[in-house]
């Protein structure tokens, strides 16, 4: 009986050590998971800002293209005037 109690105590201590090690791993994984969620949130935020900046730049490009076309038309008109004179 005494031997069985000692074996049970040893087994319980081993189980406690295994449980403690698993709890440490779980805590570490939970911490990593929180960090990854934070990184993902930052990534989405930066991605949104980049898309907005790209949209703004595309608008600027379209505006410059229109201004360039108008400038070309005026330049051609001036050249035609000078050729006729």
BELRAKA-V906762 format. One record per residue. PHI is phi in radians with two decimals (999 if undefined). OMEGA is omega in whole degrees, -180 to 180 (* if undefined). Layout:
((PHI | OMEGA) (PHI | OMEGA))
This chain:
((999 | 180) (-1.08 | 179) (-1.12 | 179) (-1.14 | 179) (-1.15 | 178) (-1.10 | 177) (-1.11 | 179) (-1.12 | 179) (-1.10 | 179) (-1.09 | -180) (-1.12 | 178) (-1.06 | 179) (-1.14 | 178) (-1.11 | 178) (-1.11 | 179) (-1.09 | 178) (-1.13 | 179) (-1.11 | 180) (-1.10 | 179) (-1.11 | 179) (-1.13 | 178) (-1.14 | 178) (-1.10 | 177) (-1.11 | 179) (-1.12 | 179) (-1.08 | 179) (-1.07 | 179) (-1.12 | 179) (-1.15 | 178) (-1.12 | 178) (-1.11 | 178) (-1.06 | 180) (-1.11 | 178) (-1.11 | 179) (-1.11 | 179) (-1.14 | 178) (-1.11 | 178) (-1.16 | 178) (-1.10 | 179) (-1.10 | 179) (-1.10 | 178) (-1.09 | 180) (-1.09 | 179) (-1.08 | 179) (-1.10 | 180) (-1.13 | 179) (-1.09 | 177) (-1.09 | 179) (-1.12 | 179) (-1.12 | 179) (-1.11 | 178) (-1.14 | 179) (-1.11 | 178) (-1.09 | 179) (-1.08 | 178) (-1.09 | 179) (-1.15 | 177) (-1.12 | 176) (-1.11 | 179) (-1.10 | 178) (-1.07 | 179) (-1.08 | 178) (-1.07 | 180) (-1.14 | 177) (-1.09 | 180) (-1.13 | 178) (-1.07 | 179) (-1.13 | 179) (-1.10 | 178) (-1.10 | 179) (-1.04 | 179) (-1.08 | 179) (-1.07 | 179) (-1.13 | 179) (-1.12 | 178) (-1.11 | 179) (-1.12 | 178) (-1.13 | 180) (-1.16 | 178) (-1.12 | 178) (-1.09 | -178) (-1.24 | 177) (-1.21 | -178) (-1.33 | -177) (-1.38 | *))
